[in-house]
Amino acid sequence: MDDVRETLEWTTELVAEAARRALHLVGGGPSVDLKADGSLVTNVDRTIEQFLREQIGARYPGHMILGEEYGWEERRDDVPLWALDPIDGTTNLAHGIPLWGVSVGLVVDDVPFVGVVAFPALGETYAAGRGLGATVNGAPLPALPAGGPTHWEDAYGVCSTSVREVDFSRVPARLRALGSAALDVCWAAAGRLAGCQSIKTALYDVAAGICIANETGAVTRWLSGVPWSPLDMARSGPRPEVLLTAPAATLAFLRENLVR
């Protein structure tokens, strides 16, 4: 396997090409269908995941791949795992809202190794490799401050399920439901959001973003306090628990004050 820097460079190029293809498909008018679970899927999701799988499989034939549209064919803990969300924010894309991205993360030994997320309609690409720091459009992202209690003018990222199921009355902040877990985590990593949370999230939604957040000093844990494990999340699939990402002191405040 390549070292982290080489893997990051290759993945960044891969995601850039996938983002270009996605924009082209969107420009032609995406076709939208319903999955069995009632969620939306488009031809863009399926085409981009097929492209990503082909490219990763050709370069890293011994690795596992978990993707939103085509699942996980083989489950092993002893080989690297790629987590792919070809379009994170499909509902946004289907409705013409430009908050969607292509997310590719690599997990090695149960630790995020490389993460790249491109938001082509926004002109932003976030990338990180373990121990290399994080960037946006190639420029380094600064380390986050330690954080602490949130304030009323802080922006805090939530999912639509959180809005319905979580009591935020003890967490002063402006709630922002962006419709993309990957965007939430990337913006938390960049300090635009004080933190973020999601419920019923899958590994492919957040693997890349959490790699990026790790490199700016954010922490990811379940609301219960249990540490986040990529492989546990991959095995279990989406769970009805709150997953938090924020600077350490902010995360501690959230765990003390969020009520579900």
Summary of the structure (lengths in Angstrom):
residues: 260
radius of gyration: 17.0
end to end distance: 42.6
largest distance: 50.0
contacts: 917
relative contact order: 0.14
helix: 35%
strand: 28%
